Amino acid sequence: VVDKSHSNEAPFVKWINKMVDLEKQINEKEKELELLKQDVLLSIEELENEDHKTLLTLRYLKKMTYSDIADKLFISISTFKRWHEEALSSIVVPQKYRSL
């Protein structure tokens, strides 16, 4: 058994090792995020209504605000909210995400 509490390494080495471990975790999470984004996009693309597709893409993938999306689509905020609700109710959530 090696006692690591009296290591001959410089104190900053443990910080570097921790940084490397965290970078690996971040890279794994980034890959998971990309897969999730692809699945969200596929679900959005299955919608029949093109306005709903555009609205959800701008909101959830481009991260635009309600008012910016309404301006871009030349619609009122109340129309945005109605379309948003209709679009979300039309989305089919893939089975693997239903327990989230």
Backbone as ProteinMPNN parsed JSONL, in Angstrom:
{"seq_chain_A": "VVDKSHSNEAPFVKWINKMVDLEKQINEKEKELELLKQDVLLSIEELENEDHKTLLTLRYLKKMTYSDIADKLFISISTFKRWHEEALSSIVVPQKYRSL", "coords_chain_A": {"N_chain_A": [[0.849, -1.18, 0.0], [0.601, 2.142, -0.928], [1.336, 5.155, 0.567], [-0.159, 8.028, -0.147], [-0.272, 10.471, 1.015], [2.12, 11.539, 1.717], [3.506, 12.273, -0.575], [6.109, 12.723, -3.004], [5.675, 14.515, -4.942], [5.231, 17.777, -6.35], [3.063, 20.227, -4.84], [1.229, 21.386, -6.659], [0.778, 19.443, -8.557], [-1.331, 17.71, -7.934], [-3.452, 19.407, -8.415], [-3.237, 19.767, -11.145], [-3.697, 17.152, -12.008], [-6.345, 16.891, -11.15], [-7.521, 18.83, -12.784], [-7.144, 17.657, -15.311], [-8.753, 15.381, -15.029], [-11.263, 16.622, -14.719], [-11.477, 17.902, -17.203], [-11.756, 15.667, -18.871], [-14.24, 14.745, -17.983], [-15.829, 16.918, -18.734], [-15.542, 16.818, -21.53], [-16.831, 14.378, -22.045], [-19.435, 15.047, -21.236], [-19.972, 17.059, -23.092], [-20.104, 15.561, -25.437], [-22.377, 14.017, -24.848], [-24.242, 16.089, -24.752], [-24.25, 16.97, -27.43], [-25.355, 14.72, -28.687], [-27.873, 14.736, -27.508], [-28.845, 17.204, -28.454], [-29.013, 16.573, -31.178], [-31.036, 14.647, -31.106], [-33.153, 16.229, -30.162], [-33.419, 18.005, -32.297], [-34.151, 16.191, -34.323], [-36.645, 15.398, -33.345], [-38.009, 17.827, -33.481], [-37.952, 18.24, -36.241], [-39.758, 16.365, -37.089], [-42.228, 17.483, -36.83], [-45.179, 18.713, -38.45], [-45.942, 21.338, -38.983], [-44.394, 24.095, -40.276], [-43.897, 26.623, -39.165], [-43.968, 26.063, -36.447], [-41.791, 24.344, -36.25], [-39.702, 26.115, -36.879], [-39.973, 28.003, -34.808], [-39.475, 26.417, -32.465], [-36.884, 25.538, -33.005], [-35.451, 27.951, -33.056], [-35.893, 28.753, -30.428], [-34.984, 26.643, -28.682], [-32.646, 25.539, -29.733], [-31.173, 27.597, -30.857], [-31.382, 29.324, -28.81], [-32.802, 31.725, -28.54], [-34.657, 34.588, -27.364], [-38.132, 34.931, -26.36], [-39.274, 37.37, -27.295], [-37.412, 38.139, -29.264], [-37.685, 36.052, -31.078], [-40.376, 36.346, -31.796], [-40.245, 38.845, -33.062], [-38.53, 38.196, -35.198], [-40.101, 36.367, -36.59], [-42.196, 37.939, -37.236], [-44.509, 38.083, -35.615], [-46.909, 38.426, -32.921], [-46.306, 38.51, -29.342], [-48.271, 37.075, -28.011], [-49.159, 35.381, -30.05], [-46.781, 34.008, -30.445], [-46.632, 32.64, -27.971], [-48.912, 31.015, -28.14], [-48.364, 29.449, -30.452], [-46.037, 28.248, -29.509], [-46.951, 26.688, -27.363], [-48.671, 24.955, -28.772], [-46.81, 23.73, -30.459], [-45.065, 22.44, -28.634], [-46.867, 20.626, -27.522], [-47.193, 18.952, -29.627], [-44.846, 17.625, -29.986], [-43.08, 14.582, -30.074], [-41.673, 12.808, -27.609], [-38.698, 11.019, -27.524], [-38.459, 7.598, -26.484], [-36.248, 6.963, -24.799], [-35.854, 9.274, -23.343], [-38.046, 9.723, -21.795], [-38.16, 9.186, -19.087], [-36.806, 11.186, -17.849]], "CA_chain_A": [[0.0, 0.0, 0.0], [1.372, 3.371, -1.049], [0.753, 6.286, 1.298], [-0.069, 9.186, -1.031], [-0.306, 11.715, 1.777], [3.49, 12.039, 1.81], [4.032, 12.157, -1.932], [7.24, 13.571, -3.335], [5.282, 15.411, -6.016], [4.941, 19.161, -5.985], [1.644, 20.378, -4.471], [0.371, 21.735, -7.787], [0.549, 18.275, -9.402], [-2.685, 17.207, -7.685], [-4.376, 20.324, -9.085], [-3.161, 19.453, -12.573], [-4.404, 15.883, -12.185], [-7.773, 17.188, -11.003], [-7.91, 19.546, -13.988], [-7.213, 16.675, -16.396], [-9.955, 14.579, -14.778], [-12.431, 17.456, -15.006], [-11.544, 18.083, -18.655], [-12.307, 14.42, -19.416], [-15.671, 14.751, -17.669], [-16.447, 17.943, -19.584], [-15.578, 16.287, -22.895], [-17.89, 13.363, -22.084], [-20.713, 15.757, -21.162], [-20.159, 17.745, -24.369], [-20.556, 14.538, -26.389], [-23.759, 13.721, -24.481], [-25.029, 17.249, -25.143], [-24.398, 16.953, -28.88], [-26.32, 13.666, -29.015], [-29.172, 15.227, -27.077], [-29.249, 18.238, -29.417], [-29.405, 15.885, -32.411], [-32.341, 14.03, -30.86], [-34.131, 17.319, -30.095], [-33.615, 18.473, -33.675], [-34.924, 15.167, -35.04], [-38.033, 15.486, -32.873], [-38.575, 19.057, -34.044], [-38.11, 18.052, -37.691], [-40.91, 15.489, -37.338], [-43.451, 18.277, -36.807], [-45.69, 19.055, -39.776], [-46.075, 22.786, -39.105], [-43.081, 24.722, -40.464], [-43.761, 27.712, -38.195], [-43.648, 25.439, -35.163], [-40.397, 23.873, -36.355], [-38.824, 27.28, -36.808], [-40.078, 28.558, -33.466], [-38.774, 25.559, -31.497], [-35.451, 25.548, -33.326], [-34.9, 29.221, -32.581], [-35.982, 28.838, -28.963], [-34.243, 25.633, -27.925], [-31.32, 25.248, -30.28], [-30.48, 28.882, -31.036], [-31.508, 29.979, -27.499], [-33.307, 33.087, -28.689], [-35.723, 34.957, -26.439], [-39.488, 34.987, -26.912], [-39.488, 38.601, -28.066], [-36.568, 38.106, -30.471], [-38.296, 35.107, -32.03], [-41.593, 36.994, -32.293], [-39.804, 39.864, -34.025], [-37.975, 37.534, -36.384], [-41.188, 35.716, -37.321], [-43.226, 38.954, -37.469], [-45.723, 37.692, -34.9], [-47.029, 39.016, -31.588], [-45.904, 37.631, -28.243], [-49.374, 36.147, -27.731], [-49.097, 34.344, -31.092], [-45.622, 33.181, -30.111], [-46.992, 31.753, -26.852], [-49.87, 30.022, -28.633], [-47.625, 28.518, -31.308], [-45.096, 27.517, -28.664], [-47.723, 25.662, -26.649], [-49.105, 23.978, -29.777], [-45.633, 22.986, -30.927], [-44.616, 21.533, -27.58], [-47.835, 19.541, -27.349], [-47.075, 18.075, -30.796], [-43.549, 16.932, -29.965], [-43.034, 13.214, -29.562], [-40.42, 12.629, -26.868], [-38.174, 9.662, -27.687], [-38.618, 6.727, -25.323], [-35.095, 7.0, -23.895], [-35.874, 10.499, -22.55], [-39.322, 9.86, -21.103], [-38.008, 9.061, -17.638], [-36.067, 12.352, -17.345]], "C_chain_A": [[0.886, 1.233, 0.0], [0.625, 4.471, -0.318], [0.954, 7.535, 0.462], [-0.057, 10.507, -0.272], [1.087, 12.332, 1.92], [4.195, 11.892, 0.473], [5.204, 13.115, -2.123], [6.911, 14.558, -4.45], [5.029, 16.813, -5.478], [3.439, 19.312, -5.719], [0.722, 20.684, -5.653], [0.051, 20.552, -8.683], [-0.859, 17.722, -9.183], [-3.718, 18.108, -8.352], [-4.405, 20.033, -10.587], [-3.901, 18.15, -12.862], [-5.916, 16.076, -12.091], [-8.292, 17.897, -12.247], [-8.079, 18.577, -15.156], [-8.462, 15.812, -16.242], [-11.218, 15.368, -15.118], [-12.591, 17.71, -16.504], [-12.119, 16.847, -19.333], [-13.812, 14.373, -19.186], [-16.414, 15.756, -18.546], [-16.573, 17.443, -21.015], [-16.677, 15.239, -23.054], [-19.266, 14.03, -22.078], [-21.004, 16.508, -22.458], [-20.636, 16.772, -25.441], [-22.014, 14.173, -26.121], [-24.683, 14.855, -24.939], [-25.268, 17.264, -26.649], [-25.399, 15.89, -29.319], [-27.738, 14.096, -28.647], [-29.702, 16.288, -28.036], [-29.713, 17.607, -30.73], [-30.788, 15.258, -32.256], [-33.444, 15.083, -30.779], [-34.44, 17.804, -31.509], [-34.432, 17.468, -34.484], [-36.393, 15.203, -34.632], [-38.729, 16.72, -33.434], [-38.861, 18.866, -35.533], [-39.292, 17.15, -38.039], [-42.232, 16.25, -37.325], [-43.88, 18.619, -38.235], [-45.682, 20.563, -40.012], [-44.692, 23.444, -39.159], [-42.843, 25.874, -39.49], [-43.367, 27.161, -36.824], [-42.204, 24.935, -35.149], [-39.429, 25.031, -36.162], [-38.795, 27.841, -35.392], [-39.285, 27.723, -32.452], [-37.267, 25.518, -31.75], [-34.8, 26.825, -32.806], [-34.867, 29.28, -31.055], [-34.998, 27.891, -28.278], [-32.87, 25.289, -28.482], [-30.511, 26.518, -30.503], [-30.553, 29.741, -29.777], [-31.933, 31.446, -27.597], [-34.439, 33.338, -27.689], [-37.07, 34.958, -27.16], [-39.645, 36.204, -27.817], [-38.638, 38.639, -29.332], [-37.154, 37.174, -31.533], [-39.552, 35.725, -32.634], [-41.242, 38.052, -33.339], [-39.326, 39.224, -35.323], [-39.071, 36.908, -37.248], [-42.339, 36.67, -37.646], [-44.57, 38.551, -36.86], [-45.734, 38.386, -33.542], [-46.54, 38.013, -30.541], [-47.019, 36.635, -27.935], [-49.431, 35.04, -28.791], [-47.908, 33.424, -30.837], [-46.004, 32.17, -29.038], [-47.959, 30.66, -27.302], [-49.162, 28.977, -29.499], [-46.682, 27.644, -30.493], [-45.814, 26.38, -27.942], [-48.184, 24.566, -27.608], [-47.937, 23.097, -30.229], [-45.159, 21.984, -29.878], [-45.576, 20.361, -27.385], [-47.779, 18.549, -28.506], [-45.786, 17.255, -30.807], [-43.708, 15.529, -29.394], [-41.665, 13.027, -28.917], [-39.938, 11.194, -27.068], [-38.216, 8.875, -26.371], [-37.478, 6.853, -24.322], [-35.058, 8.238, -23.006], [-37.135, 10.636, -21.699], [-39.21, 9.762, -19.59], [-37.254, 10.243, -17.027], [-36.98, 13.33, -16.648]], "O_chain_A": [[1.801, 1.359, 0.814], [-0.563, 4.695, -0.55], [2.066, 8.053, 0.357], [0.15, 11.56, -0.875], [1.211, 13.521, 2.214], [5.338, 11.442, 0.404], [5.28, 14.168, -1.491], [7.765, 15.345, -4.858], [4.667, 17.004, -4.317], [2.633, 18.596, -6.314], [-0.442, 20.283, -5.648], [-0.865, 20.641, -9.5], [-1.514, 17.309, -10.14], [-4.755, 17.625, -8.808], [-5.464, 20.052, -11.214], [-4.641, 18.053, -13.84], [-6.673, 15.49, -12.866], [-9.389, 17.595, -12.716], [-9.052, 18.67, -15.905], [-9.153, 15.543, -17.224], [-12.138, 14.833, -15.737], [-13.71, 17.731, -17.016], [-12.895, 16.972, -20.28], [-14.571, 14.005, -20.083], [-17.503, 15.468, -19.042], [-17.615, 17.63, -21.644], [-17.371, 15.21, -24.07], [-20.157, 13.627, -22.824], [-22.158, 16.588, -22.88], [-21.481, 17.122, -26.265], [-22.801, 14.033, -27.057], [-25.774, 14.605, -25.452], [-26.381, 17.545, -27.093], [-26.203, 16.129, -30.22], [-28.685, 13.845, -29.392], [-30.881, 16.269, -28.392], [-30.694, 18.054, -31.324], [-31.613, 15.329, -33.167], [-34.549, 14.858, -31.271], [-35.604, 17.989, -31.864], [-35.312, 17.861, -35.25], [-37.28, 15.056, -35.473], [-39.898, 16.663, -33.814], [-39.907, 19.29, -36.023], [-39.774, 17.173, -39.172], [-43.253, 15.72, -37.764], [-43.04, 18.792, -39.118], [-45.439, 21.011, -41.133], [-43.918, 23.359, -38.206], [-41.716, 26.082, -39.039], [-42.528, 27.738, -36.132], [-41.492, 25.085, -34.156], [-38.471, 24.945, -35.393], [-37.728, 28.121, -34.846], [-38.51, 28.271, -31.668], [-36.475, 25.47, -30.809], [-33.733, 26.786, -32.193], [-33.919, 29.8, -30.468], [-34.259, 28.307, -27.385], [-32.017, 24.791, -27.748], [-29.289, 26.509, -30.352], [-29.874, 30.763, -29.678], [-31.474, 32.291, -26.828], [-35.092, 32.401, -27.23], [-37.141, 34.982, -28.389], [-40.092, 36.089, -28.958], [-39.097, 39.122, -30.368], [-37.121, 37.472, -32.727], [-39.769, 35.639, -33.843], [-41.886, 38.131, -34.385], [-39.682, 39.67, -36.413], [-38.987, 36.914, -38.476], [-43.332, 36.27, -38.253], [-45.618, 38.66, -37.496], [-44.705, 38.872, -33.072], [-46.383, 36.825, -30.823], [-46.743, 35.474, -27.63], [-49.718, 33.888, -28.466], [-48.013, 32.207, -30.992], [-45.731, 30.978, -29.18], [-47.833, 29.508, -26.885], [-49.337, 27.774, -29.305], [-46.545, 26.449, -30.754], [-45.334, 25.247, -27.918], [-48.095, 23.381, -27.286], [-48.07, 21.881, -30.359], [-44.885, 20.826, -30.193], [-45.149, 19.238, -27.115], [-48.266, 17.425, -28.381], [-45.667, 16.293, -31.566], [-44.373, 15.318, -28.38], [-40.634, 13.08, -29.588], [-40.687, 10.251, -26.812], [-38.029, 9.435, -25.29], [-37.717, 6.849, -23.114], [-34.32, 8.268, -22.021], [-37.257, 11.603, -20.946], [-40.105, 10.223, -18.882], [-37.08, 10.296, -15.809], [-36.522, 14.366, -16.165]]}, "name": "protein", "num_of_chains": 1, "seq": "VVDKSHSNEAPFVKWINKMVDLEKQINEKEKELELLKQDVLLSIEELENEDHKTLLTLRYLKKMTYSDIADKLFISISTFKRWHEEALSSIVVPQKYRSL"}
